[in-house]
Amino acid sequence: HAPAPQAPIHQTQQQQQQQFQTVRVTVPPGMAPGQKLGVRTGQGEAPTTVTIPPRNQWQYGAGGAQFAVRIPKKAAPPNRPVVVQGTYTAGGGGATSHPQAYQPHSMPHQQQSQHQPHQQQQQLRPWQSWDSFRGKSYDPAPLGMRRPDVVSPPGAPSMRPSGRRRALLVGINYPGTRAELRGCVNDARNMKRVLTSEGFRDDPTHIVMLVDEGGGADSRNNTKPTRSNIMRGMQWLVHDACPGDVLFFHFSGHGAQVPDRTGHEADGFNETILPVDFKSAGQISDDEIWGNLVWPLKSGVRLTSLMDCCHSGTGLDLPFEYDLRGRRWVEDINPAHSQGDVVQFSGCEDAQTSADAVGGGGDPFSKYQAGGAMTQSFIRAHQENPRATYPSFMDSIHRHLKRRGFRQRPALTSSQSFDVSSRIFSFAADDDGGGIKPNGNAEIGRIKRKHIKPGRANGGSRTVMDALSGAATVAGFMAIGGMFLGD
């Protein structure tokens, strides 16, 4: 038989262009990679089923998370494609005959009253990039208690994430000093790698990394981990955060304690972190961290914090600490309550030190790489089980630390008490991980129920350099002594 006549190449290409089109699809909150969506580009047509790609293929904007996909071109598209999720429609615009339509960052009144009674409907303000953001002088939160804007009853349903995520990562090695560490900058870089794999967008609007070596400081010292930049970074992280937004804070470096003269702290000490210029600019206390990071958050904003430093047990001054042995939340004697959904993982208890591991194969990415023992164990525990409940996740972290010979015991603290047995730890706070817990605190602010005498600074005032000058390397690990600083 004679071969059939071939169409010209340019004609075949034109037909292919007419048959397919690339559209940008909004990921409905609560959905995850691997799940199916139905996409319609014209009214009255059957939807095309697509699979949500991995989070590193998502892009983020004011409208939430999106991904690009090629689908058959069946009709002239509207301004944005309509997405059909499972048995209901989740649309970015256009008319639909389905009764349950989802609009990005808002929900129909009937659906909201049934599932998310305290989800606030508001226009999301675009986030500012790090270069354009200007911080302000620290303004301490007022003392005393007041009624919050939103109070959810016990058992209230979780809130859906908006798809917007941002992170502040700080790693300080203090090079050239007697207090020099080796793995803190690695910690920041490794955490950034984890976050981007979890859907955090790698640009100056969504991730800021402050480190003190390896090109971390530019000509304007804009990314050097000074006290000024860390304080500004905390303000940048929470600026214009709205219900549904997901934030992450990571600090790896030196931590210390100073006597608390206000009488609030249960152990008589304020926990502190040490910026690279602490000798001239001073430390950053847990009161300042709480005032910058925690107090400004609205109900429905999620913040996860990992502080890999000495004396970090209550480094965010959160009111609830989880008793790992008793499996229950314990409220601080002088609590500082707020509205956001904040969870803090510490490197150790308040009276303990955290190790800077310079060997031993603990890092998930390189067995010879230096790093904080807690950060390495945190990452490895999450890689082994990314859907672990909070108790299971904490048990795994402790198991990794104990296996490597570390005695430090990380603590879990929170701004809200929640059912840890059913809630899954998730960087994205997605729905199948438990979502975002709305505020359940009837009053917010700082309350003093009992005056606590200030702790003694180890018998006298000492500088950090003096306190750390006796550090010794043992069995391949840097053992940092406890630091008690005069005020």
matplotlib code that plots the C-alpha trace (Angstrom):
import matplotlib.pyplot as plt

x = [0.0, 1.1, 1.9, -0.8, 0.1, 2.0, 0.8, 3.4, 5.4, 4.3, 0.6, 1.1, 2.7, -0.1, -2.7, -0.9, -0.8, -4.6, -5.2, -3.4, -2.9, -0.9, -3.0, -2.1, -4.2, -4.7, -4.2, -7.2, -6.2, -5.8, -4.9, -1.4, 0.9, -0.4, -4.1, -6.3, -8.1, -10.6, -9.9, -12.4, -11.3, -14.8, -18.3, -20.4, -17.4, -16.3, -13.3, -9.9, -8.3, -4.8, -2.4, -1.1, 2.7, 5.4, 5.5, 8.9, 6.9, 4.4, 4.6, 3.2, 1.5, -1.2, -3.7, -2.0, -0.2, -0.4, 1.1, 1.2, -0.2, -0.9, -4.5, -6.6, -8.0, -11.7, -13.0, -11.8, -10.7, -12.1, -9.7, -8.7, -9.5, -12.2, -10.9, -13.1, -11.8, -13.3, -17.0, -17.1, -15.8, -12.9, -12.8, -10.5, -13.2, -15.9, -19.5, -20.1, -23.2, -21.7, -23.2, -20.0, -17.6, -14.3, -12.9, -9.2, -8.8, -12.5, -15.4, -19.1, -20.9, -22.8, -19.7, -17.7, -20.3, -20.3, -16.6, -14.6, -16.7, -13.7, -12.0, -11.6, -12.5, -10.2, -8.1, -4.5, -2.0, 1.1, 4.1, 7.1, 10.5, 13.4, 15.2, 12.2, 11.1, 12.0, 11.8, 10.9, 12.1, 11.0, 7.8, 7.2, 3.8, 1.6, 1.4, -2.0, -4.7, -7.5, -10.1, -8.9, -10.6, -11.5, -12.2, -12.9, -14.7, -12.9, -13.0, -13.5, -12.5, -9.1, -8.6, -7.3, -3.9, -4.0, -1.0, 1.3, 4.5, 7.6, 10.6, 13.4, 16.5, 19.5, 22.8, 25.7, 29.1, 30.9, 34.1, 37.4, 36.2, 36.8, 33.1, 33.3, 30.9, 31.1, 27.7, 25.2, 25.4, 25.0, 21.9, 20.4, 21.2, 19.9, 16.7, 16.2, 16.6, 13.9, 11.5, 11.8, 11.1, 8.0, 6.7, 8.3, 9.3, 13.0, 13.0, 13.6, 9.9, 9.4, 12.7, 15.4, 18.6, 20.9, 24.4, 27.8, 30.0, 30.1, 28.9, 26.1, 26.8, 26.5, 28.1, 25.4, 25.5, 21.8, 22.0, 24.5, 23.0, 23.4, 21.0, 19.4, 18.9, 17.5, 15.0, 14.1, 13.8, 11.3, 9.2, 9.5, 8.4, 5.1, 4.4, 1.0, 0.5, -3.2, -5.3, -4.2, -0.6, 2.2, 5.5, 8.7, 11.5, 14.9, 17.8, 21.0, 23.7, 24.6, 21.9, 22.3, 20.4, 20.2, 18.5, 14.8, 14.1, 10.4, 9.5, 7.7, 10.1, 9.5, 13.2, 14.2, 16.0, 15.3, 16.5, 18.4, 19.9, 23.2, 23.5, 26.9, 27.5, 26.2, 29.3, 28.5, 24.7, 23.6, 21.6, 18.0, 15.8, 12.8, 10.6, 11.7, 11.3, 7.8, 6.9, 8.2, 7.2, 4.3, 2.2, 1.5, 0.0, -3.8, -5.9, -5.4, -1.8, 0.6, 4.2, 6.6, 9.9, 13.0, 15.6, 18.8, 20.8, 21.6, 18.8, 16.2, 13.4, 11.1, 12.9, 9.6, 7.9, 4.9, 2.5, 2.0, 4.7, 4.1, 5.0, 6.4, 6.2, 2.7, 1.4, -0.3, 0.0, 1.2, 0.6, 3.3, 2.9, 3.0, 1.7, 2.0, -1.1, -1.6, -3.9, -1.7, -1.1, 2.6, 4.6, 8.2, 10.7, 13.7, 17.2, 17.1, 15.5, 16.1, 18.8, 20.6, 23.0, 22.7, 25.6, 27.3, 28.2, 31.3, 31.3, 29.4, 27.3, 24.2, 23.4, 20.8, 22.6, 26.3, 27.5, 30.7, 29.0, 29.0, 25.7, 23.5, 22.6, 18.9, 18.6, 20.1, 17.8, 14.8, 15.4, 16.2, 13.0, 10.9, 12.5, 11.8, 8.1, 6.8, 3.3, 4.1, 2.0, 3.6, 4.4, 5.8, 7.9, 9.3, 10.1, 11.9, 14.0, 14.9, 15.8, 18.2, 19.9, 20.2, 21.6, 24.4, 25.2, 23.6, 21.9, 20.0, 16.2, 14.3, 11.0, 7.7, 5.9, 2.8, 0.6, -2.5, -3.2, -4.3, -4.8, -1.3, -2.4, -4.4, -2.5, 0.3, 3.3, 3.4, 5.6, 2.6, -0.1, -2.2, -5.7, -4.6, -2.0, -4.5, -4.7, -4.2, -5.7, -7.8, -7.3, -8.9, -7.4, -10.1, -7.7, -4.4, -1.4, 1.0, -0.3, 1.7, 0.2, 3.3, 6.4, 9.6, 12.9, 15.6, 18.1, 21.7, 24.2, 26.3, 27.6, 28.5, 28.5, 30.5, 30.8, 29.9, 33.5, 34.7, 31.9, 32.7, 36.5, 36.5, 34.7, 36.3, 36.0, 35.2, 34.7, 34.3, 31.6, 31.9, 30.6, 29.5, 29.3, 26.2, 26.2, 24.8, 25.2, 25.0, 22.4]
y = [0.0, 3.5, 5.6, 8.1, 11.7, 13.4, 16.8, 19.5, 19.8, 23.3, 22.3, 19.4, 21.8, 24.2, 21.5, 20.5, 24.1, 24.3, 21.0, 21.8, 24.8, 25.6, 26.9, 28.0, 26.2, 27.3, 24.6, 24.4, 24.7, 21.4, 19.5, 17.9, 16.6, 13.5, 14.3, 14.7, 17.8, 18.3, 21.4, 23.2, 25.9, 26.6, 26.6, 23.5, 21.3, 18.1, 18.6, 17.3, 15.3, 16.5, 15.4, 18.0, 18.1, 18.1, 21.3, 22.4, 22.9, 25.3, 29.0, 31.4, 34.7, 36.7, 34.2, 31.2, 28.3, 27.6, 25.2, 25.1, 22.2, 21.4, 20.3, 19.7, 22.9, 22.4, 26.0, 29.5, 29.9, 32.4, 34.7, 31.8, 28.1, 26.6, 23.7, 20.8, 19.1, 15.6, 16.0, 19.8, 22.7, 24.9, 27.8, 30.6, 32.5, 32.1, 30.7, 27.2, 25.0, 23.2, 24.2, 24.4, 26.8, 27.8, 31.2, 31.7, 33.0, 33.2, 30.8, 31.1, 32.1, 28.9, 26.6, 28.8, 28.7, 24.9, 24.1, 27.2, 29.5, 31.8, 32.0, 35.7, 36.8, 39.6, 40.8, 39.5, 42.3, 41.4, 40.6, 42.9, 41.6, 41.7, 44.5, 46.8, 46.1, 48.7, 47.6, 49.8, 50.2, 47.5, 48.3, 46.0, 44.4, 46.1, 44.3, 43.0, 40.9, 41.8, 40.0, 38.8, 39.5, 35.8, 33.1, 29.6, 27.0, 23.8, 21.3, 24.1, 22.9, 23.8, 26.6, 26.0, 27.4, 30.1, 28.7, 31.6, 30.7, 32.5, 31.8, 33.5, 31.4, 32.5, 30.6, 32.1, 30.4, 33.5, 32.9, 34.2, 34.2, 31.8, 31.0, 29.9, 27.1, 25.0, 23.8, 26.7, 28.1, 24.5, 24.2, 27.3, 26.1, 22.6, 23.9, 26.1, 23.0, 21.2, 24.2, 24.6, 20.9, 21.5, 24.3, 27.4, 29.8, 30.6, 34.4, 37.4, 37.9, 34.4, 33.2, 35.3, 33.7, 35.6, 33.9, 35.2, 33.4, 32.0, 35.1, 35.6, 39.3, 41.7, 45.0, 46.7, 44.1, 43.4, 39.7, 39.7, 38.2, 41.4, 42.2, 44.9, 42.5, 39.7, 42.0, 43.5, 39.9, 38.9, 41.9, 41.1, 37.5, 38.5, 41.7, 41.6, 37.9, 37.0, 34.1, 31.0, 32.1, 29.7, 31.0, 29.4, 30.6, 28.9, 30.0, 28.1, 29.7, 30.5, 30.9, 32.2, 33.3, 36.5, 37.1, 38.2, 41.3, 41.5, 38.4, 36.6, 33.8, 30.5, 29.8, 33.4, 33.8, 35.2, 33.0, 34.9, 34.4, 35.9, 37.9, 38.1, 41.5, 40.7, 42.2, 45.7, 45.5, 43.1, 39.9, 39.3, 38.1, 35.8, 38.8, 40.6, 37.5, 37.0, 40.6, 40.6, 37.1, 35.9, 38.8, 40.5, 37.3, 37.1, 34.1, 31.6, 32.5, 29.5, 29.9, 27.0, 27.8, 25.7, 27.1, 25.1, 26.8, 26.5, 27.2, 27.3, 25.3, 28.3, 30.5, 31.9, 32.4, 30.3, 29.5, 25.8, 23.2, 19.6, 17.0, 14.2, 11.7, 12.7, 13.3, 16.5, 20.3, 22.3, 26.0, 28.4, 29.9, 33.4, 32.8, 35.0, 34.3, 35.3, 34.6, 32.9, 29.2, 29.0, 25.8, 25.9, 23.0, 23.8, 22.3, 21.5, 22.4, 25.8, 24.5, 22.5, 23.1, 22.2, 20.5, 21.6, 18.3, 18.3, 14.6, 11.4, 11.2, 12.9, 15.1, 13.8, 15.3, 14.5, 12.2, 14.3, 17.7, 19.8, 20.9, 21.4, 18.1, 19.2, 20.5, 17.3, 15.1, 17.3, 16.9, 13.2, 12.5, 14.3, 12.5, 9.2, 9.9, 13.1, 12.4, 11.8, 13.0, 15.4, 12.8, 10.4, 13.2, 14.3, 10.6, 10.2, 13.3, 12.2, 8.7, 10.1, 12.4, 9.6, 7.2, 9.7, 10.2, 13.6, 14.2, 17.3, 17.0, 19.1, 20.7, 21.3, 24.5, 26.1, 29.2, 27.0, 23.7, 21.0, 17.3, 16.1, 12.5, 13.4, 16.4, 15.7, 17.9, 19.5, 22.4, 23.5, 23.0, 21.3, 20.0, 16.3, 17.4, 19.1, 22.5, 25.7, 25.9, 29.1, 31.0, 29.3, 31.7, 33.6, 36.4, 37.5, 39.3, 38.7, 38.0, 37.7, 35.2, 34.9, 37.0, 35.0, 36.1, 36.7, 33.9, 34.3, 34.7, 31.7, 33.8, 36.8, 38.5, 36.9, 37.7, 35.1, 34.8, 34.1, 31.6, 29.8, 29.9, 26.6, 24.7, 21.4, 19.1, 15.6, 12.5, 14.6, 16.9, 20.5, 20.5, 24.0, 24.8, 26.5, 30.3, 32.5, 36.2, 39.3, 41.8]
z = [0.0, -0.7, 2.4, 3.5, 2.6, 5.4, 6.7, 6.6, 9.7, 10.4, 10.1, 12.6, 15.1, 14.6, 15.3, 18.5, 19.6, 19.0, 20.9, 24.1, 26.3, 29.4, 32.4, 35.9, 38.5, 42.1, 44.7, 47.0, 50.7, 52.3, 49.2, 48.8, 46.0, 44.4, 44.8, 41.8, 40.5, 37.7, 35.6, 33.4, 31.0, 29.6, 30.9, 30.3, 29.4, 31.1, 33.5, 32.7, 35.6, 36.6, 39.4, 41.8, 41.4, 44.2, 46.2, 44.6, 41.4, 43.0, 42.8, 45.4, 45.2, 46.8, 45.4, 47.1, 45.7, 42.0, 39.4, 35.6, 33.7, 30.0, 29.3, 26.1, 24.7, 24.5, 24.6, 25.0, 28.6, 31.1, 33.0, 35.3, 35.1, 37.3, 39.4, 40.4, 43.5, 44.1, 44.5, 44.8, 42.8, 43.9, 41.5, 40.8, 38.9, 36.3, 36.6, 37.8, 38.2, 41.2, 44.5, 46.6, 44.9, 46.6, 46.0, 46.9, 50.5, 51.2, 51.6, 51.0, 54.1, 54.5, 54.1, 56.4, 59.2, 59.0, 58.9, 59.9, 62.1, 62.9, 59.6, 58.8, 55.3, 54.3, 51.4, 51.8, 51.5, 49.4, 51.4, 51.3, 50.2, 52.7, 50.8, 50.9, 54.4, 57.1, 60.7, 63.6, 67.2, 69.5, 71.3, 74.3, 74.5, 77.3, 80.6, 81.7, 80.1, 77.6, 75.6, 72.2, 68.9, 68.4, 71.0, 69.7, 71.8, 72.8, 69.9, 67.3, 63.8, 62.4, 59.9, 56.4, 55.3, 52.7, 50.8, 51.7, 53.6, 54.7, 56.9, 58.8, 59.2, 61.4, 61.7, 63.6, 63.9, 65.6, 63.5, 64.9, 68.5, 71.4, 71.2, 67.6, 66.5, 63.3, 62.3, 62.8, 59.2, 57.9, 60.0, 58.4, 54.9, 55.6, 57.0, 53.9, 51.8, 53.8, 53.6, 49.9, 49.4, 51.5, 49.2, 50.7, 47.9, 47.7, 47.1, 49.4, 49.9, 51.4, 52.9, 54.6, 55.8, 58.1, 58.5, 59.3, 56.8, 53.3, 51.6, 54.1, 54.6, 51.6, 51.2, 53.2, 56.0, 55.0, 55.8, 58.6, 61.8, 63.9, 66.7, 64.5, 61.6, 63.7, 65.3, 61.9, 60.6, 63.3, 62.4, 58.7, 59.3, 60.9, 59.0, 57.2, 58.3, 57.9, 59.0, 57.1, 56.6, 57.7, 59.1, 60.3, 62.5, 63.0, 65.1, 65.5, 67.6, 71.2, 73.8, 77.4, 80.5, 82.4, 85.8, 85.3, 87.3, 86.5, 88.6, 85.7, 84.9, 86.8, 87.1, 87.7, 84.4, 81.0, 78.2, 75.4, 72.0, 71.0, 67.8, 66.1, 67.6, 71.1, 72.8, 71.5, 70.8, 73.5, 73.6, 72.6, 75.4, 75.3, 76.2, 73.1, 70.9, 72.3, 71.7, 68.1, 66.9, 69.0, 70.3, 67.0, 65.4, 64.6, 65.3, 62.5, 61.8, 62.2, 63.4, 63.9, 65.7, 66.1, 68.4, 68.5, 71.2, 74.9, 77.5, 74.8, 76.6, 76.9, 74.4, 73.0, 76.4, 75.3, 78.1, 77.6, 77.9, 77.0, 79.6, 77.6, 80.5, 81.7, 78.2, 79.1, 78.7, 81.7, 81.9, 83.0, 86.5, 84.9, 81.4, 78.3, 76.2, 72.6, 69.6, 67.0, 66.6, 67.7, 68.3, 69.5, 69.4, 71.6, 71.5, 75.2, 78.5, 80.0, 82.4, 79.7, 76.9, 73.2, 71.4, 68.2, 66.6, 64.5, 63.7, 64.2, 61.1, 62.4, 59.5, 57.0, 54.0, 54.8, 57.6, 57.9, 58.1, 61.3, 62.6, 65.7, 67.2, 67.5, 64.0, 62.6, 64.7, 63.8, 60.1, 60.3, 62.4, 59.8, 56.9, 58.5, 59.2, 57.6, 59.0, 62.6, 65.5, 67.9, 70.6, 68.0, 66.4, 69.7, 70.7, 67.4, 68.0, 71.5, 70.2, 67.7, 70.2, 72.8, 70.1, 69.5, 73.1, 73.7, 77.0, 76.0, 76.1, 73.6, 74.8, 73.1, 74.0, 72.4, 72.5, 72.4, 74.1, 71.6, 71.3, 70.5, 69.9, 66.8, 65.4, 62.9, 62.6, 59.2, 57.9, 55.7, 58.4, 55.8, 56.6, 56.8, 59.3, 61.5, 59.9, 61.9, 65.4, 66.0, 69.2, 72.3, 74.9, 76.6, 77.6, 76.0, 77.5, 80.4, 83.8, 87.0, 89.5, 91.6, 91.9, 91.3, 92.7, 90.0, 89.6, 90.6, 87.7, 88.8, 91.7, 89.6, 86.3, 83.4, 79.7, 77.1, 76.0, 79.5, 80.0, 76.7, 76.9, 78.8, 76.1, 75.1, 72.2, 73.4, 71.2, 68.1, 69.5, 70.8, 74.4, 75.3, 79.0, 80.5, 80.3, 83.0, 82.2, 84.4, 83.4]

ax = plt.figure().add_subplot(projection="3d")
ax.plot(x, y, z, "-o")
ax.set_aspect("equal")
plt.show()
